[in-house]
Amino acid sequence: MFSNFQLTSLAVIPVLGLLIFLHELGHFLAAKWMGVRVMEFGFGYPPRALKLFEHGGVEYTLNWIPFGGFVRMAGEDGDFDKADSLPNVAPWRRMIVMAAGPFMNFVTAIAIYAIVMMIGIPQFTGDASQVPVQIVAVAPGSPAAQAGLLADDIIVAINGESITGVNAVSASIRAHAGQTVKILMKRQDTTFTTSLRPRLPDEIPPGQGASGIQITSYILPGQMQTVRYGPVQALVRGWQQTTRMLALMLDGLGAMVRSWVQPNVSAPEGSVGGLVAIGRVTAEVARQGWRDLLLLMAFLSINLGLLNMLPIPALDGGRIVFALIEAIRRKRIPPEKEAWVHMTGFALLLAFMVVVTFMDISNWIAGKPALPGG
């Protein structure tokens, strides 16, 4: 028999499958719009199960691997000489076709956020500065860990002064860097006092703070209120949330790249998670309810769109780079050479996915979090 966790892990198939399908649908619609001949639109991945029907010269097929879909355009199988093949249309048309997939993912995220906000999302409507602060996680070997602090502990007072609000607690800890402070804590129904010394800036390891804790506002269920928005306001907020998440992802990606080229820049906390890790996260979120699952879908949709826009061969961003170079040079890049570059990039991506999957399975067996830093 399958366990509940194994069954909920299967939620990754419709979640990612739908996002990939919508991504490919964006390519399909843009290709038809830009005059690129589409030969096949597949539901799922090959091998082919059956041909559903044919319309407008496009074969619509059902494939055995029930995961997303694909678009096969003229010029992708070596038929480079046909006028309506992808390599032969104007570079700006190619860029639109390639950008349409990630664009569809961003639109999907906006729509999901808007739907969640129209149905209703719990929000804290009080004064966050007056809310107690709870510890979310404690870094091993940190001053907080040495002081005996645990996740779910609540900070009551620092050096005898009552304190509330995440910003106030963070500011107080930073202000006492290098000094020993007494902290009054609440753990379930008991209170206790402990001491710790927040680290000075040059003593802080990458990805941690002065005391080595992650904190959040301690909000009781009764303090939350379900807020619903009208369609227009929900769309505006969906756009704002999507752009906010995209900015955070770009910032993290930029920090990671800077850490590769600048030794004095620390890499962001966390690492790469593959399909197995995403399946584990999806299982955990699916058990929390449909709202959290939809929010995860929006996050993954933004992630999928951003990753595909990276200027890496075989990805949409890599193909856009080739089209941009061709537009600037006003000289066609031999399709055979471009295809070889993308094929090489695809092989490297597959190898990378194998390595990441192996790491995901190793972490799962070892009982580690699905995503590093989680």
C-alpha positions as CSV (number, residue, x, y, z in Angstrom):
1,M,0.0,0.0,0.0
2,F,1.1,3.6,-0.7
3,S,1.6,5.9,2.3
4,N,-0.2,9.2,2.4
5,F,3.2,11.0,1.8
6,Q,3.8,8.9,-1.3
7,L,0.4,9.6,-2.7
8,T,0.7,13.4,-2.1
9,S,4.1,13.3,-3.7
10,L,2.3,12.5,-6.9
11,A,0.8,15.9,-6.8
12,V,4.0,17.1,-8.4
13,I,2.8,15.5,-11.7
14,P,-0.3,17.6,-12.3
15,V,1.3,20.7,-10.7
16,L,4.5,20.8,-12.9
17,G,2.7,19.1,-15.7
18,L,0.1,21.9,-16.0
19,L,2.8,24.6,-15.7
20,I,4.9,23.0,-18.5
21,F,1.8,22.5,-20.6
22,L,1.0,26.2,-20.3
23,H,4.6,27.1,-21.1
24,E,4.4,25.1,-24.3
25,L,1.0,26.5,-25.1
26,G,2.6,29.9,-25.1
27,H,5.2,28.8,-27.7
28,F,2.5,27.2,-29.8
29,L,0.2,30.3,-29.9
30,A,3.2,32.6,-30.6
31,A,4.5,30.3,-33.4
32,K,1.1,30.3,-35.1
33,W,1.0,34.1,-34.7
34,M,4.5,34.6,-36.1
35,G,4.0,32.4,-39.1
36,V,6.2,29.5,-38.0
37,R,4.8,26.1,-39.1
38,V,3.9,23.9,-36.1
39,M,4.1,20.2,-37.0
40,E,2.9,18.7,-33.7
41,F,1.4,19.7,-30.4
42,G,1.8,16.9,-27.9
43,F,0.0,16.3,-24.6
44,G,2.6,14.6,-22.4
45,Y,6.0,13.4,-23.6
46,P,6.9,10.7,-26.1
47,P,6.6,7.8,-26.8
48,R,3.4,8.6,-28.7
49,A,0.3,6.8,-27.5
50,L,-2.0,7.9,-30.3
51,K,-2.8,10.7,-32.7
52,L,-5.9,12.5,-31.5
53,F,-6.6,14.6,-34.6
54,E,-5.1,16.9,-37.2
55,H,-6.1,20.5,-37.8
56,G,-4.5,23.2,-39.8
57,G,-1.6,21.0,-40.6
58,V,-0.9,20.4,-36.9
59,E,-1.0,16.9,-35.4
60,Y,-2.4,16.8,-31.9
61,T,-1.1,13.8,-30.1
62,L,-1.4,12.0,-26.8
63,N,1.9,10.6,-25.3
64,W,2.6,8.0,-22.7
65,I,4.5,10.2,-20.2
66,P,1.8,12.3,-18.5
67,F,3.9,15.3,-17.8
68,G,3.3,18.6,-19.5
69,G,3.5,18.7,-23.3
70,F,5.7,19.8,-26.2
71,V,5.6,21.8,-29.5
72,R,7.4,20.5,-32.6
73,M,8.1,23.3,-35.0
74,A,9.5,23.2,-38.5
75,G,13.2,23.6,-38.4
76,E,13.8,21.7,-35.2
77,D,14.3,18.3,-36.9
78,G,16.9,19.4,-39.4
79,D,14.6,20.8,-42.1
80,F,16.3,24.1,-42.1
81,D,15.5,25.2,-45.7
82,K,11.8,25.6,-45.5
83,A,10.6,29.2,-45.5
84,D,8.2,28.8,-42.6
85,S,10.7,26.9,-40.4
86,L,11.8,28.5,-37.1
87,P,15.4,29.3,-38.2
88,N,14.2,31.1,-41.4
89,V,11.8,33.6,-39.9
90,A,13.0,37.0,-38.9
91,P,15.0,37.1,-35.7
92,W,12.5,39.3,-33.9
93,R,9.8,36.7,-34.7
94,R,12.0,34.0,-33.3
95,M,12.5,36.0,-30.1
96,I,8.7,36.4,-29.7
97,V,8.2,32.7,-30.1
98,M,10.9,31.8,-27.6
99,A,9.8,34.4,-25.0
100,A,6.2,33.4,-25.2
101,G,6.7,30.3,-23.0
102,P,8.2,32.1,-20.0
103,F,5.7,35.0,-20.6
104,M,2.9,32.5,-20.3
105,N,4.4,31.2,-17.0
106,F,4.5,34.8,-15.6
107,V,0.8,35.3,-16.7
108,T,-0.1,32.0,-15.0
109,A,1.4,33.2,-11.7
110,I,-0.5,36.5,-11.9
111,A,-3.7,34.6,-12.5
112,I,-3.1,32.1,-9.7
113,Y,-2.3,34.9,-7.2
114,A,-5.4,36.8,-8.3
115,I,-7.6,33.7,-7.9
116,V,-6.3,33.1,-4.4
117,M,-6.9,36.7,-3.4
118,M,-10.5,36.7,-4.8
119,I,-11.3,33.5,-3.0
120,G,-9.7,34.9,0.2
121,I,-6.4,34.9,1.9
122,P,-5.7,35.0,5.7
123,Q,-4.0,38.2,6.6
124,F,-2.9,39.8,9.9
125,T,-4.6,43.2,10.2
126,G,-3.1,44.3,13.5
127,D,0.1,46.2,14.4
128,A,3.0,43.8,13.7
129,S,5.2,45.9,16.1
130,Q,3.1,44.8,19.0
131,V,3.2,41.0,18.2
132,P,5.5,38.6,20.1
133,V,8.4,37.1,18.2
134,Q,8.8,33.4,17.7
135,I,11.9,31.5,16.7
136,V,11.5,29.5,13.4
137,A,14.9,27.8,13.2
138,V,18.2,27.7,15.1
139,A,21.5,27.2,13.3
140,P,23.6,24.4,14.7
141,G,26.7,25.7,16.6
142,S,25.3,29.2,16.7
143,P,25.2,31.4,19.9
144,A,21.4,30.7,20.0
145,A,22.0,26.9,19.9
146,Q,24.7,27.1,22.6
147,A,22.2,29.0,24.7
148,G,19.7,26.2,24.4
149,L,17.1,28.0,22.2
150,L,14.8,25.9,20.1
151,A,12.4,26.4,17.3
152,D,8.9,27.6,18.5
153,D,10.4,29.4,21.5
154,I,9.0,32.9,22.0
155,I,11.2,35.8,22.9
156,V,9.7,37.7,25.8
157,A,12.4,40.2,26.9
158,I,16.0,41.2,26.2
159,N,18.1,42.5,29.1
160,G,15.0,42.8,31.3
161,E,13.0,44.9,28.8
162,S,9.9,43.5,27.2
163,I,10.1,43.4,23.5
164,T,7.8,42.7,20.6
165,G,8.0,43.0,16.8
166,V,10.5,41.3,14.5
167,N,12.2,44.6,13.6
168,A,12.7,45.5,17.3
169,V,14.2,42.1,18.2
170,S,16.5,42.1,15.2
171,A,17.7,45.7,16.0
172,S,18.2,44.8,19.7
173,I,20.3,41.8,18.8
174,R,22.5,43.7,16.3
175,A,22.9,46.6,18.9
176,H,24.3,44.1,21.4
177,A,26.8,42.4,19.0
178,G,29.9,41.3,20.9
179,Q,28.1,41.7,24.3
180,T,26.4,39.1,26.5
181,V,22.7,39.6,26.8
182,K,20.0,38.0,29.0
183,I,16.9,36.8,27.1
184,L,13.7,35.8,28.7
185,M,12.0,33.0,26.7
186,K,8.7,31.2,26.8
187,R,8.6,27.5,25.8
188,Q,5.0,26.1,25.8
189,D,3.8,26.9,29.4
190,T,7.1,27.6,31.0
191,T,9.5,30.6,31.0
192,F,13.2,30.6,31.4
193,T,16.2,33.0,31.2
194,T,19.3,32.3,29.2
195,S,22.3,34.3,28.0
196,L,24.0,34.5,24.6
197,R,26.5,36.7,22.9
198,P,25.5,37.9,19.4
199,R,28.4,37.7,17.0
200,L,30.2,40.7,15.5
201,P,29.8,41.2,11.7
202,D,33.2,39.6,10.9
203,E,32.2,36.5,13.0
204,I,29.0,35.7,11.2
205,P,29.0,32.7,8.9
206,P,27.4,33.0,5.4
207,G,23.6,32.7,5.5
208,Q,23.2,33.4,9.2
209,G,22.6,36.4,11.5
210,A,24.3,37.6,14.6
211,S,22.6,35.1,16.9
212,G,21.9,32.3,14.4
213,I,18.1,32.3,14.6
214,Q,15.3,32.8,12.1
215,I,12.3,34.7,13.6
216,T,8.8,35.5,12.7
217,S,5.8,37.2,14.2
218,Y,3.8,34.9,16.6
219,I,0.3,35.4,15.3
220,L,-2.6,33.4,16.8
221,P,-5.3,32.0,14.5
222,G,-7.8,34.3,16.0
223,Q,-5.8,37.3,15.0
224,M,-6.0,36.4,11.3
225,Q,-8.8,37.7,9.1
226,T,-9.8,36.3,5.7
227,V,-9.5,39.2,3.2
228,R,-11.1,39.0,-0.2
229,Y,-10.4,41.3,-3.2
230,G,-12.4,42.2,-6.2
231,P,-11.2,41.0,-9.7
232,V,-9.4,44.2,-10.6
233,Q,-7.7,44.7,-7.3
234,A,-6.8,40.9,-7.2
235,L,-5.2,41.2,-10.6
236,V,-3.2,44.3,-9.5
237,R,-2.1,42.5,-6.4
238,G,-1.3,39.3,-8.4
239,W,0.9,41.4,-10.7
240,Q,2.6,43.0,-7.7
241,Q,3.2,39.7,-6.0
242,T,4.6,38.2,-9.2
243,T,7.0,41.0,-9.8
244,R,8.0,41.0,-6.1
245,M,8.8,37.2,-6.3
246,L,10.6,37.7,-9.6
247,A,12.8,40.5,-8.1
248,L,13.7,38.3,-5.1
249,M,14.6,35.4,-7.4
250,L,16.8,37.7,-9.6
251,D,18.4,39.1,-6.5
252,G,19.2,35.6,-5.3
253,L,20.5,34.5,-8.7
254,G,22.7,37.6,-8.9
255,A,24.1,37.0,-5.4
256,M,24.9,33.4,-6.5
257,V,26.7,34.6,-9.6
258,R,28.6,37.2,-7.7
259,S,29.8,34.6,-5.2
260,W,31.3,32.7,-8.0
261,V,33.4,35.6,-9.3
262,Q,34.0,37.6,-6.1
263,P,35.6,35.6,-3.2
264,N,34.5,38.2,-0.7
265,V,30.8,37.7,-1.6
266,S,28.9,34.9,0.3
267,A,26.7,32.6,-1.6
268,P,23.0,32.8,-0.7
269,E,21.7,30.2,1.8
270,G,20.3,27.1,0.2
271,S,21.0,25.3,-3.0
272,V,19.5,23.6,-6.1
273,G,16.6,21.2,-5.7
274,G,15.4,18.9,-8.5
275,L,12.3,17.1,-9.4
276,V,12.5,14.8,-6.3
277,A,12.9,17.7,-4.0
278,I,10.0,19.6,-5.6
279,G,7.9,16.4,-5.2
280,R,8.7,16.3,-1.5
281,V,7.9,20.0,-1.1
282,T,4.7,19.6,-3.1
283,A,3.6,16.7,-0.9
284,E,4.1,18.7,2.3
285,V,2.3,21.7,0.9
286,A,-0.6,19.6,-0.6
287,R,-1.4,18.3,2.9
288,Q,-1.7,21.9,4.2
289,G,-4.5,22.7,1.8
290,W,-5.5,23.9,-1.6
291,R,-4.5,27.6,-0.9
292,D,-0.9,26.7,-0.1
293,L,-0.7,24.4,-3.1
294,L,-1.9,27.2,-5.4
295,L,0.7,29.6,-4.0
296,L,3.4,26.9,-4.5
297,M,2.2,26.6,-8.1
298,A,2.5,30.3,-8.6
299,F,6.0,30.3,-7.2
300,L,7.1,27.3,-9.4
301,S,5.6,29.0,-12.5
302,I,7.7,32.1,-11.9
303,N,10.7,29.9,-11.3
304,L,10.1,28.0,-14.5
305,G,9.7,31.2,-16.5
306,L,12.8,32.7,-15.1
307,L,15.0,29.6,-15.5
308,N,14.0,29.3,-19.2
309,M,15.0,32.9,-19.8
310,L,18.5,32.3,-18.7
311,P,21.0,32.7,-21.6
312,I,21.9,29.0,-21.6
313,P,22.0,26.9,-24.8
314,A,18.9,24.7,-25.2
315,L,16.8,27.0,-23.1
316,D,14.5,29.7,-24.4
317,G,17.0,32.4,-23.3
318,G,19.8,30.8,-25.2
319,R,17.8,30.7,-28.4
320,I,16.8,34.4,-27.9
321,V,20.5,35.2,-27.6
322,F,21.2,33.6,-30.9
323,A,18.4,35.5,-32.6
324,L,19.6,38.8,-31.0
325,I,23.1,38.2,-32.3
326,E,21.8,37.6,-35.7
327,A,19.6,40.7,-35.6
328,I,22.6,42.9,-34.5
329,R,25.0,41.4,-37.1
330,R,22.3,41.3,-39.8
331,K,23.9,38.0,-40.8
332,R,22.4,34.6,-40.4
333,I,24.0,32.1,-38.1
334,P,24.2,28.7,-39.8
335,P,21.3,26.7,-38.4
336,E,23.4,23.6,-38.2
337,K,25.9,25.2,-35.9
338,E,23.2,26.7,-33.7
339,A,21.5,23.3,-33.5
340,W,24.8,21.7,-32.4
341,V,25.3,24.3,-29.6
342,H,21.7,23.7,-28.3
343,M,22.1,19.9,-28.5
344,T,25.4,20.2,-26.5
345,G,23.7,22.4,-24.0
346,F,20.8,20.0,-23.7
347,A,23.2,17.1,-23.0
348,L,24.9,19.1,-20.2
349,L,21.5,20.1,-18.7
350,L,20.5,16.4,-18.7
351,A,23.7,15.5,-16.9
352,F,23.2,18.3,-14.4
353,M,19.6,17.0,-13.8
354,V,21.0,13.5,-13.1
355,V,23.4,14.8,-10.5
356,V,20.8,17.0,-8.8
357,T,18.3,14.0,-8.7
358,F,21.0,11.8,-7.2
359,M,21.6,14.5,-4.5
360,D,17.8,14.8,-3.9
361,I,17.5,11.1,-3.3
362,S,20.6,11.0,-1.1
363,N,19.1,13.8,1.0
364,W,15.8,12.0,1.2
365,I,17.4,8.8,2.4
366,A,19.5,10.7,4.9
367,G,16.4,12.4,6.3
368,K,17.6,15.9,5.3
369,P,15.2,18.7,4.3
370,A,13.8,18.6,0.7
371,L,15.5,21.9,-0.1
372,P,18.8,22.9,1.5
373,G,18.3,25.6,4.0
374,G,14.7,24.5,4.6
